[in-house]
Amino acid sequence: MLFKRVKPLDQILATAEKKSLKRQLGPIQLTLLGVGAIIGTGIFVLTAEAGQKAGPGMMIAFVIAATVCALAALAYAELASMIPVSGSAYTYTYGVLGEGPAWVVGWALVLEYAIAAATVSVGWSGYMNGLLGRAGYSIPAFLRTGPMDGGSFNLLAFLIALVITVLLVVGTSKSAKVNAVLVAIKIIALTAFIIVAVPAVKSSNFVPFVPNGWGTPFGGVGVLGAAASIFFAYVGFDAVSTAAEETKNPNRNIPIGLLGSLIVCTIFYLLVSYGAVGSVGSQPMLGPNGASLQPGTPAMAAACVGSEALVCSKDALAHVMVLIGHNTMGSLIGLAAALALPSVILMMIYGQSRIFFTMSRDGLLPNFLSTVHPRFHTPHILTIITGVFVSLFAALFPVGILADITNSGTLFAFIMVAIGVMVLRVKQPERPRPFRTPLVWLICPLAVAGCLLLFFNLSGYTLTLFFSWAAIGLVVYYLYGYRKSHLANGTEAS
């Protein structure tokens, strides 16, 4: 039976040892990788979209999203410390709930990692195009955006994804060292923003605080709609768990990396959103009927023509600096974003390639894909395939329609992990748990409920795409993975 193919945890660990990746990452590198994956497009680009959906109430949206992530992180930390191999939620689900659910999770993670990498690539190209334009070196208009954004091919988004792919092929430790520098740039930029923006806060900019209310299911607006979107600002913390197989002392260091990176980023997000909202305001743009316009629509674009409102900005934090009279600081923050966003692309492509690596090692994808480069010790074939896919996607599609799709896959994966922790507590209570989720029968159900709340506050269009993608994945599974699975056939990866 499809859902009875459960791969024993001991077998998962043994398989990993037969074709393993080099352990070379410590707790500080992991935390930096997590911060690098989290701080990016969400805070630098999507702050404006959150403001359009929730107004000043986006601060509550940040708290809601952070709370849901913290609950999920506690579940992730337990499973990652017990199963220190690559694969993230896919591997955990395979070892607890079975092969069928694991395949669906792995397939859904494509939405989290690959599409997120493309999303950030497009966000980065927007900053770079702005910087080049102000310096007098604009590239042709048809090469600045994809066909859905009025251009033909987003050249810079395409190129940055390819460069990151080459870096990842060369080696994980080299990637982590470069990432540490980029993380430092982002931290400095956000700190500078907070120092300048917070003193300019005016209480009048917080009224009304929740102009669109709390939102409704499938509506995609209000505080919950903004939380479902701004969840993208936290996407990436679980990418730390995909590095488990390349981590020194993973039982100790994975929980440190997961929770540490989430705490650091949450503090920054709350301070940044307070400074942005309080200094310049973030009231939504309204349509002729007085209702708030949906971000990323032609009506919203038309309403923003000539407007300097925060909700209309494509480079929100730099724009805030300009509005409060700090033009040079705005340019520097824009430059910092352009320099630092590649670290998010790096972790997204990294995470995607490691998940496919593990699925290939299980026989659910062709075995040759999990070949490890003899010199660089990286899964170079999968990294290249993932990078090319991300590059093309980034070249052709805009940011607006991608972030929520990414969130749908992420929330689904989080739900499966939380369920997996509870199932494993019942089925294998005696198994050693280097990190135990505290109050597990409270934390995990709350994690599931929180993820479901955000999932169903995404737009109906996004949910339709998610379930369509899942259906395609099941077809692929039945055509290949169901028959070739090493677990089903009693074979192992070579």
N, C-alpha and C positions, 0 to 999 in steps of 0.2 A: 504494500500500500504506500502511496505517495508520502503521506504524512507520518508513516512509521519508520522511515529511513532516518534514524537518529544516529549521528556519528559519535561514538563514545569519546569523552573528553581526553582520556588517556591516548586514544588513537590519534586525535587531533594533534596532541603534543608530540607523539612519535613521528607522525608524518612531517611535521615542521622540522624536526631534527634531521631528517633524511635529505631535505632540500631546503636549507636554511639560509637566512641572510646574516651578514656580519653584525655582531652586537657592538655598537660604538657610540651610543647616545646616553648621556647622563641626565640627571634631574633638571639642571639648569638649562641644558639644550632643549629638553622636552618642553619645559615651561615657555621658553622663548619660541619654540615651534608653535605651541598652542596660541600664544599671544600674536605671533605672526599670522596664523591662520584666521584668528578672530577679528582683530582690528584691521579694517580695510574698507571695502565698498559700503558696508552697512552704515558706519558712522560718517565716513567722508562723503558719500554720495546719496544714500537713501534717507538721510535725516529730513530732507525736503519733502520726500514722499510721505513720510510719517506725519509731518506737520500738516500736509494737505488732508490726510485721513482723520487726524485726531486733534489738530491744533496744539496748544500747550499741553494737552493731555497725553502727548507722545511720551512725556516723562514717565507717566504711569505705564505706558506700553513697554518702555525699556525695563521697568521693574518686573512686570508680568513675564516678559520673555526671559529675563534673567532668572526668575524664580523657577520657571519650568526647566530651564537649562540646568540649574543647580540640582534639582531633583533627579533629572536624567543623568547628570554627571556622577552622582552617588551610585546609581545603578551601574553605569559604565565602569566606574572604578573597581567595583567588586569583581565583575566578570573579566576585566582586563588584567587584574592581578592574578586571577585564577587560571586564565587562559592566555598567557603572554606570547601570542603568535599574531601574525598579520591577519587582517581580514575584518576587524572591527565588528559591527553588528552582524555581519554575514556569518562570521565564524561562530560567534556566540549563539546565534539562532540555530545553526547547524548542529551544535553540540547539545542543545536543549530541546528545541521544538521540532527539528527534523529538516530533511533536505528540501522539501517543497517550500515551506516558509522561508528557509535560508536563501533559496534562489530568488524569491520575490524580494527579500530584503536587499540582496546583492544587486539586483536589477534596479531597485528603487534608489540605491546609493549612487547610481549613475546620475540621477537628478541632483543629488547633493553635491557630489564632487566635480564631475566633468562639466555640468552646466554652470555650476558656481564658478569654476575656473574661467569659463567663457564670459560669464557675467562680469567678473572683476577685470578681465582683459579689456572689455568694452569700457568699463568705468575708468580704467587707467588711460585708455586712448583719449577719452574726453579731456582729462586733465592735461595730457601732453599736447593735444591739439590746441588747447587754450594757451598754454605756455609758448608754443611755437608761434602762434598767431600774434601774441603780444610782443614777441621778439622780432617779428617781421619775416618769419620763415614758414609761413603757412604752406601746407601741402595742398594739392588740388582737392576741391570740395568733394568730388566723387570718390576719393580715397579716404575720407574722414569717417564715413559712416556706412553701414550696410544698406541693402536695398529697401528694408522696411523703415529706415530712418531718412530716406530721401537721397542716399548715396548709392554707390555700387559695390564697394568693397572696403571694409575697415582695415586698412593696411597696417596701422600701428598695433591694433589689437591682435592681428594675425602674427605679426613679428614678435611681440613680447611673449606670446605663448610658446612660440618655437624656441626662443632663447632660453626660457625657463626649462623646457624639455631637454635641451642639450645639457644644461647644468645638472639636471637630475640624473641623466645617463652617466655623467662623469663620476658622480658619487654622492652618497647621502651626507657624509661628514663635511664635504666641501659645501654642499648646499646649506647645511646648518650654520656654517661659519658666515656665509654671505647673509643668511637670514637674520643672524644676530645683529648685524650692522643695520639692516633695514628696520628691524623692530625698534632699535634705539632711535632711529630717525622719526618713526611714528610717535613714539612716546614723547620725544622732545617737542614735536609739532603740536600734539594734543595738550601737553603741559603749557606751552606758550599760549595756545588758544584760551585755555582756562584762565590763566593769569590776566589776560587782556579783556576777555569777554565778561567774566563774572562781576568785576567792579562796575560794568556798564548796565547791569540788570535793573529793570524798572518794573515795579509791581503791576503797573497797568498793562504790561504785555502778557500777563497771565489771565486776563479777563476777556471773554469767557474761557474757562479752563478746559471744558470739554464741549466745544461747539457742535460736534456731531454725535454726542452721546456715547454710549458704550458699544453700539453696533449691533448687528443682527447676523444670525447664521447665513453663510453664503453671500453676505453683503459686501465684505471686504473694506468697510469703512468703520469709523468710530474708534474708540480706544482698543477694542479687541481686534478690529481689522488692522489697525496700525501695529499692534503687538504681533499679529500673524505675519506681517510684512517685515517688521524690524527684527524679527527672529533671525533673519539673514545676517544681522549684525553679530550674532553669536555662532553662526554656522562655522564649524571648523574646530571647536574645542575637542570634539570626539575624534578628530584626525590624530590626536596624540595617541589614542589607543591603537591606531593602525601601525604605529611605529613600535609596537611592543616587541616584535621579533628582532628589532635592531637596537634594543635598549639594554644597557647594563643594569643588572638587578631590577628587572621589571616589576617584581612584586612590590617593591618599595617606591620606585620612581614613577610608574604610570599614574598612581593616584595623586602624587605630588604634581605632576605635569597637568593632569586634568583639572583638579580643583584650583591649583595655583593660578593657572592662566585665566580661568573663569572669574576668579575673585578680582584679579588685577584689572581685567577688561570692564567688569561691571562698575567698578569705582570710577574709571575714566568716563564711561558712557553717561553716567548720571551727572557728573560735573559738566561734561561737554554739552549735553542736552539742556541743562539748566542755563548755561551761559548763552547758548544759541537762542533759546526761546525768550529768555529774559531780556536780552540786549536788543533784539530787533523785532521780536514777535513772530508768530507762526500761524496766524489765522488762515483758514482755508479759503481758496478762491471759490466764488459761488456762481452758479449758472443763472440764466434768466428767471428760472422758477424759484430761486433762492436756495436751492439745494447745493450741497458741496459737490464739486466736480470730481470725477475719478481721475487719479494720476495716470499719465501715459495715454490719454485720449486726445483726439483732435480738438475737442471742445476745451480741454485744459490748456493745450498748446496755444489756442487762439486767445484765451483769456490772459495768458502770460505774456503776450506780445507787448513789449515796452515796459513790463512790470519789473520792479526790483525786489518783489516780495521773496522772502526766504523759500517759500513753497515752490517758487518757479525756478530756483537755482539748480544748475547742474554740478556746481562745486560748492556745496553748502557752507562749509566752514570758512573757506577763503572768501566767499561772498559776504558772510557776516562781518569779517574783519574790514572789508571795504566799506560796508554800510556804516560802521561805527567810526570811520575815519582813519583806519590803519591800513593804507594801501600796500605799503611795503610788507607788512606782516601777512597780509592776504596773499601776496605773491609768494612769500616764503612757505606758507602753509600749503599753497597749491603745488609748489615744487616738492615739498616733503611728501605729499600724497603721491605725486608722480614717481618719486623715487622708491616709496615704500610699498605701494600696492602690489608690486610683483611678488612680494613675500607671500601674499595670500594665494596668488596663482600657483606658486611653488608648492604650498601645502595641499592645495586641492588636487593638482595633478599627481603629487606624491601619494595622497590617500587613495585616489582612484586606481592607480597602477598597482598598489599593494593589495587592494581588494580583488582585482582581476587576477593577480598573481596567485592568491589563495584559492580562488574558484578554479583556476586552471590546474593547480596542484591537486584539487579534489576530483578532477576529471569532468567537471561541469563545463569547462571550456577546453579547447585543444591544448594538449600537454606542452607543445613546443613554446607556447606563450610564456610559460613560467621558467624559461631558460635564464640562468643567472650569468651575467658577463664575467668571464674569467679574470679580468683585470680590475674592473670597477666594482664588482660584487653587487651589481644592481640588476633588476629585471628589465633589461634594456629594450627588449622587443615590445613588451607591454607599455613601457614608458613612452616609447616613440609613437606607438599606435594611439595611445591616449592623447599625447601632445598634438598630433596632427588633427585628430578629431576636434579637440578644444580650439585649435587655431582656426579651423574652417568655420566652426560654429560662431566664434567671436567675430569673424570677418563679416558674417552675414546677418546676424540678429542683434536687436537692441537690448539695452539693460532692462527696460520696463517690464517686458513680458517674461523675463527669465528668473527674477529673484523669488517670486512666489512659487514658481514651479520647483525651484531648488528647495524651498521650505517644505513643500508637500512630501518629498522623498525623505527629508531629514526627520520630520515629525513621525512618519511611519516607522522609520528605523528605531527611533527613541522608544516608541511604544513597544516594539518587539523586544528590545533589550530589557525594559522594566518588567515585562511579563516573564522573560527568561530567568531573571533573578529570582522571582517568586517560585517558578516551577522548579528550579534547581534547589532551592531551599527545602522543598518538599521531597523531591526525588533523591537527592544526595546530600542530606544534612550533615553527614560526617566528613565530607570533602573539605580539605584545608582551604581556608579563605584568608589570605594575607591581609586583605582589606575587606571589612564587612560593612555593608550598607547599614547605617544606624536606623533603628525603628523601621525595619524593612517593610512591615505590613501596613505602615502608614505612608512611608516615603514612596514606595513603588506604585501603589494605587493612585496616589496624588500625581505622580509623574505621568501615568497613563491618562488620567483625567485632564491634566493640564495640556498635554499634547493633543488630545482629542478636541479640547476647547479651541485651541489655536487652529488646528487642522480644518475644522468646520467653520471657522471665520475667514478662511481664504475665499476667494471669489469662486462662484460656480464654474466659471471657465477653467480655472486652475485645477479644480478637483476633477473635472471631466478629462483634462489632459493626463492627470496622474493615473486615473483608472484605465485609460486607454493604453498608457505606457505599460502598466502592469499586465494588461491582457496580451500585449505583444510579447512581453517577457515570458509569459507562460507558454506561448506558442514555441518560442525559441527553446525553452527548457524541454518540452516534449519532443521536439525534433532532434535535439542533440544530448543535452545533459542527462535526461532521464535514462537514456540507453547507455551512455558512456561513463556514468558515475563510477568512480573507483569503489565507493562504498557498496553500491548495488552489485557490482561484478566481482567483488572480492579481490580487487587488484590494488596496486599502489602506484603513485607517481614514480617515474624512473629518475 
